[in-house]
Amino acid sequence: MVSTPIIPLEAATPAHICPFDQACSYLEAAGKELRLDQGILEILSHPRKVVTVSIPVKLDNGDIRVLAGHRVQHSDVLGPYKGGTRYHPAVTLREVSALAMLMTWKCALLGIPYGGAKGGIAIDPQNYSVGELERITRRYTSELIKDIGPSVDIPAPDMGTSAREMAWMMDTYSVNVGHSVPGVVTGKPLSIGGSLGREMATGRGVMIIVREALADMGKSLEGMRVVIQGFGNVGGAAAELLYQAGAKIIAVSTATGGVYSSHGLDIPALKAYAAENRKSVVGFPQASAISNAELLTLRCDVLIPAALENQITAENVHQVRAQIIAEAANGPITLEANQVLEAQGVTVLPDILANAGGVVVSYLEWVQGLSYLFWDEVRVNREMEHLMVQAYHHVIQQSKVRQVPLRLAAYTLGVGRVAQALNDRGLYP
């Protein structure tokens, strides 16, 4: 058994939905399949560094509030740490630790020379002004100044953050070191070293993996009935690209509710509607209302959970009627639900593969920033697609050779590569 890391984590949520315990369970399953040494598993189950900082911020009304910011660095065996920075009320140290671990396996699976990290602050950014968010971001960055850097740890946007926050992080870091450092973060605006293609990258990667899975079944995206939970940066981009490829998007949702049309939604019109209604799709005139719970149980060819973790659980998994589930979010299916879906023969495209497009293009942005040589969008998309398709076929081949589900196949590849590198590097001292 993999032991629980001795780090100051908050009181856990129930074990069956605790993201960190679930991440350790997948690690243990991969270790068993690979027959890894128990000592190697012990090392891989512990984040290398856990940083929690206080973030005092002066609000616009003059009050001072102290927030807690986290950064978990799981492994740098393959290269610098890499991972998003999340602003969301549900952020906990356990969640951030789980996501950092998943990022390690994701980078290894895609063949990217990074280790996994994740950061976050438990705030709802909608409750803060732009000025307050800038002060929070800059103080958070300054507190982490010794723990991040282009060859140490490269943050990126995540839920609740965007290119704007990355610009503030880059500027704060650059001012502190005395010169411009575009490689310290990815997901930046184009004007300061961002990459073309980054905004749509995660959604594009989801589309590519779904397309490849359908092709293996002798099908195409044309006419496929798709349901998407989440209509933000990832879900919205996936919806747009799948729509352009001829898929029929029959339902989408946001935190406030969803919309459904058996004939398929007009995605460009829906995106325009959401942009004018505080990112909500509720009330879209060309569709009927549907709840997030109902959306997950619609009969469809492809279901794409692109919101939060733990959306498909033991309580609702028997109502899920999708043939393919592509995990655009991190950990949207609980361990128990995943076992049920595998037993039912549902094709689950795991998160460390399906949503890896973002980190791939982040890597490409980092490479461009270090070389000060920037590519056009066609090249960025081509390079990303090559790595995504290659990783997909490696997972399919591993699944066939080991006769295991796709998730376990993906984990054996990711965990195996990190374990091999750890063995090759040895243990210091």
Secondary structure, 3 states (H helix, E strand, C coil): CCCCCCCCCCCCCCHHHCHHHHHHHHHHHHHHHHCCCHHHHHHHCCCCEEEEEEEEEECCCCCEEEEEEEEEECCCCCCCEEEEEEECCCCCHHHHHHHHHHHHHHHHHHCCCCEEEEEEECCCHHHCCHHHHHHHHHHHHHHCCCCCECCCEEEEECCCCCHHHHHHHHHHHHHHHCCCCHHHCCCCCHHHCCCCCCCCHHHHHHHHHHHHHHHHCCCCCCCCEEEEECCCHHHHHHHHHHHHCCCEEEEEEECCEEEECCCCCCHHHHHHHHHCCCCCCCCCCCCEEECHHHHCCCEEEEEEECCCCCCECCCCHHHCEEEEEECCCCCCECHHHHHHHHHHCCEEECHHHHCCHHHHHHHHHHHHHHHCCCCCHHHHHHHHHHHHHHHHHHHHHHHHHHCCCHHHHHHHHHHHHHHHHHHHHCCCC
